[in-house]
């Protein structure tokens, strides 16, 4: 029988310095200075703020995150959401009014057999054409008359 879903809740006025590692859903309405990791869903509420990396299966941001956001499924940035940093996600939804100053990259699982190892799976970023995206093309222009 499946265990009931539980949510770890950090209320408004709550302030913590340190990392959180959980197997539950997590809702943040307070302030966390540190990394937040779970295998499930993370909700950063309107009064929530995380200064650090956030990693989970599904991430919803209505508050503020300064750091790296990593979602193996979907990231939703609500109309009151603020993200400064990097977002690695399989799918993304950004609502009108959200403030996003971030590098957004595709998240995918790759097997290590792709890299020559016998281990099962690792988490990675789609590197396809990344070097092309980072390298601007310059044209040679003659200024001679």
C-alpha positions in Angstrom: 0.0 0.0 0.0 1.3 3.4 -0.9 2.3 5.8 1.9 0.2 9.0 2.2 1.8 12.1 0.7 3.2 14.5 3.3 4.3 18.1 2.9 7.1 19.8 4.8 5.9 23.4 5.4 8.2 26.4 6.2 5.8 29.1 7.3 6.1 32.9 6.8 8.5 34.3 9.4 10.5 31.1 9.3 14.2 31.7 8.5 16.9 29.0 8.1 20.5 28.9 7.1 21.5 25.5 5.9 20.6 22.8 3.4 17.4 20.8 3.3 17.2 17.3 1.9 13.7 15.7 1.8 11.7 12.9 0.4 8.4 14.8 0.9 6.7 17.6 -1.0 8.1 20.9 0.3 6.3 24.3 0.6 8.3 27.4 1.5 6.7 30.6 2.7 9.6 31.7 4.8 13.3 32.3 3.9 15.9 29.6 3.3 19.5 30.4 2.8 20.9 27.1 1.5 20.1 24.3 -1.0 16.7 22.7 -1.1 16.5 19.2 -2.5 13.6 16.7 -2.7 12.5 13.8 -4.9 9.0 15.2 -5.1 7.4 18.6 -5.6 8.6 22.0 -4.4 6.4 25.1 -4.0 7.9 28.5 -3.3 4.9 30.5 -2.1 4.4 34.2 -2.6 6.2 35.1 0.7 8.9 32.4 0.1 12.5 33.0 -0.7 15.3 30.6 -1.4 18.9 31.8 -1.7 20.5 28.7 -3.0 19.9 25.8 -5.4 16.4 24.2 -5.6 16.1 20.6 -7.0 13.0 18.5 -7.3 10.6 16.7 -9.6 8.1 19.5 -10.1 8.9 23.1 -9.0 6.4 26.0 -8.7 7.7 29.5 -7.9 5.4 32.3 -6.8 8.1 33.8 -4.5 11.8 34.3 -5.2 14.7 32.0 -6.0 18.3 33.2 -6.4 20.4 30.2 -7.6 20.0 27.2 -9.7 16.6 25.6 -10.3 16.6 22.0 -11.4 13.3 20.2 -12.2 13.3 16.7 -13.7 9.7 17.3 -14.9 8.3 20.9 -15.0 9.1 24.3 -13.6 6.2 26.8 -13.3 7.0 30.4 -12.6 3.9 32.2 -11.5 2.9 35.8 -12.1 4.5 36.9 -8.8 7.5 34.6 -9.2 11.1 35.9 -9.4 14.1 33.8 -10.6 17.7 34.9 -10.8 20.2 32.3 -11.9 19.9 29.1 -14.0 16.9 27.0 -14.7 17.4 23.4 -15.9 14.0 21.8 -16.6 12.3 19.3 -18.9 9.3 21.7 -19.4 8.7 25.3 -18.3 5.7 27.6 -17.9 6.3 31.3 -17.3 3.2 33.3 -16.5 2.8 36.9 -17.5 4.2 39.2 -14.8 7.0 36.8 -13.7 10.5 38.2 -13.4 13.0 35.9 -14.9 16.7 36.8 -15.2 18.1 33.3 -15.9 19.7 31.0 -18.3 17.2 28.3 -19.2 18.4 24.9 -20.4 16.8 21.6 -21.3 17.0 18.9 -18.6 17.0 15.3 -19.5 18.1 12.0 -18.2 20.8 10.3 -20.1 22.2 6.8 -19.6 25.8 6.4 -18.8 26.1 3.9 -21.6 26.0 7.0 -23.8 29.3 8.0 -22.1 30.8 4.5 -22.1 30.1 3.4 -18.5 27.9 0.5 -17.3 26.0 2.5 -14.6 22.3 3.1 -15.1 21.3 6.7 -15.2 22.6 10.1 -14.5 21.1 13.6 -14.6 22.3 15.9 -17.3 21.8 18.8 -19.6 21.2 18.5 -23.3 24.6 19.6 -24.7 23.4 19.5 -28.3 24.4 22.6 -30.2 25.4 24.3 -26.9 28.8 25.2 -28.3 27.1 26.7 -31.3 24.7 28.7 -29.1 27.6 30.1 -27.0 29.8 31.0 -30.0 28.6 34.0 -31.9 29.3 34.1 -35.6 31.4 37.0 -36.8 31.4 38.2 -40.4 34.5 39.6 -42.1 33.7 43.0 -43.3 36.0 45.0 -45.5 36.2 48.7 -44.7 38.3 49.6 -47.7 36.8 51.9 -50.4 
